[in-house]
Amino acid sequence: MTVENDAIAEVARRFAESIHAERTATLEALAAEREAAQRLLAALRREHERQSASATGAFVAGLVVGAALGFAAVALFNPRSGNETRQRLAARASSVRQSFAERLRAAIAAGQRAAAEREQELWREYRKRLSEPPPDSAA
């Protein structure tokens, strides 16, 4: 029976060693995969930063080119002189300011009228309450 027990013990030992070796190989493979994934993420971050910087540069360049083309188009196709254009823009700005000022004055006046009406209403209610007899406290 000891030969049998020794054989079973040997098989169990080999089986345990096999499982241990398999576990070690799996852990090493997982560690290698994790490291590779971290390197990939770092490379993707660098590429994203490079593309963001490139896109920002392209946007600024497009903005500058668009502004220059717009200025050139206005300068070439505007039938008025520079002084005449400035005077017209100043007149428009002045009318907009006046329009705003008029609307603001009208809004303030409406607010003052509403406040005066509400004040009169409150005074009427106050006088009415004063003229009423006090409620019976015996009830």
HUQUI-V761116 format. One line per field, one symbol per residue. ss: DSSP state (@ for helix, = for strand, . for the rest). psi: psi as a letter, one per 20 degrees, with the letter a starting at -180 (. if undefined). A space follows every 50 residues. Layout:
ss: ???
psi: ???
This chain:
ss: .@@@@@@@@@@@@@@@@@@@@@@@@@@@@@@@@@@@@@@@@@@@@@@@@@ @@@@@@@@@@@@@@@@@@@@@@@@@@@....@@@@@@@@@@@@@@@@@@@ @@@@@@@@@@@@@@@@@@@@@@@@@@@@@@@........
psi: hhgghhgggggggggggggggggghghgghgggggghgggggghgggghg hggghgghggghgggggggggggghhipiqrgggggggghgghghggggg gghgggggggggggggghggghgggghghhiqqqqpii.
